[in-house]
Amino acid sequence: MIYGFAYLGMVIAISAGWVLVAVLKKPDFIEKPLEKVKNEIRPFLNPKDD
């Protein structure tokens, strides 16, 4: 039974980590470089036919 509680705690901790990573706003020292990288690779991901 202790393994069941340990497993449940692990699942809840991983889910909370994903919520922190995916949903909540990231600090500026993380967000600014990500925006720069996204802006640099955007033309390669969505090429326009001229």
N, C-alpha and C positions, 0 to 999 in steps of 0.2 A: 504494500500500500504506500510505503514511503517513496517508492519509485514512481508511482502515479503522481504524487504531489511534486516530485522533482521534475518530472516531465511537463506537468502543467505549468510550473514556474518557468521552465526554460522556454516553453511556447509563448507565454505571456511576455517574457523579457525580450524575445526576438521580435514579437509583434510591436512592442513599444519602441524598440530600436528602429524598425521600419517607419513607424509613424513619425518619429523624430527626424529621420533622414528625408522622408518623402513629403511630409505635410508642412511642418513648421519652417519658418523662414530661417535661412542660414545666415551666419554672420557675414559682414562685408568682406572680410579677408578670404572667405571661401567663395562668396557670390560673384565678386568682381572678376577673378580669373576665369570662372566658369562662363560668364557672359562673354569675355574676350575670346575664349576658345570656341564657343558656340557661334559667335559672329564670324570667326575665321573659317570654320568648316561648313557654314550654311551654303555657300555657293556650290560646294562639291556634293552636298546632299540633295539639293534641289536645283539642278541645272535647267536653265531656260533655253528653249530652242529659238534661235534668232532667225 
